[in-house]
Amino acid sequence: MAGPLRNLRWERFCREYASGESLASAYVRAGFADTPNARFNASRLSHKPPVRARINELMEQFAEASAVKLEYLQNQLLPALRTNPQDLFEAGKLKSIAELPREAAAAIKTIRFDKNTGNVVEVTLTDKVAAAGVLLRSIGAIRDDRATTVLAVLEKGLSQLTLDELQSVRSHLAVLGLPSPSESPHT
């Protein structure tokens, strides 16, 4: 057990980062200067052996204290990735929430109603790119300190992927049990 660090700013940085803040945000919240180099400096700090050990220790403690396990979080995000907007409709009309498959209902982020009629006028699904990013980070496919990430590849769109990028995406999606994109990218 590493225990608290003697350097109070390093300790605060570890606590902020382990609790879910981004590297740069944790760095600034710990009392370091908010400069254009903050993300770079935060990355360097996070790789110092005592800081890395403390971050890992805190992450384990936070996971145990909150009783939230990685598998649970992954299972909560999978519906967002699996749901197709077509699942929400039947014969061209929006299904009621009670008629939706549980997985489709779980992927709904917001529902907006007409004030006069009470009818649903807009349904917003959870952001698939953000959910994919969280899932890919949870299996180690994306790390905050990489310049090029699988998430960036996903954001480019499948039509712009190279064959190597497509194969990388396919392998990470397979780990999550999700369907793979087509074999060859459209160029």
Secondary structure as GFF3:
##gff-version 3
##sequence-region A 1 187
A	DSSP	alpha_helix	8	18	.	.	.	ID=ss1
A	DSSP	alpha_helix	23	29	.	.	.	ID=ss2
A	DSSP	alpha_helix	38	46	.	.	.	ID=ss3
A	DSSP	alpha_helix	49	66	.	.	.	ID=ss4
A	DSSP	alpha_helix	70	82	.	.	.	ID=ss5
A	DSSP	three_ten_helix	85	88	.	.	.	ID=ss6
A	DSSP	beta_strand	89	90	.	.	.	ID=ss7
A	DSSP	beta_strand	93	94	.	.	.	ID=ss8
A	DSSP	three_ten_helix	97	99	.	.	.	ID=ss9
A	DSSP	alpha_helix	102	106	.	.	.	ID=ss10
A	DSSP	beta_strand	108	113	.	.	.	ID=ss11
A	DSSP	beta_strand	120	125	.	.	.	ID=ss12
A	DSSP	alpha_helix	128	138	.	.	.	ID=ss13
A	DSSP	alpha_helix	150	156	.	.	.	ID=ss14
A	DSSP	three_ten_helix	158	160	.	.	.	ID=ss15
A	DSSP	alpha_helix	163	175	.	.	.	ID=ss16
###
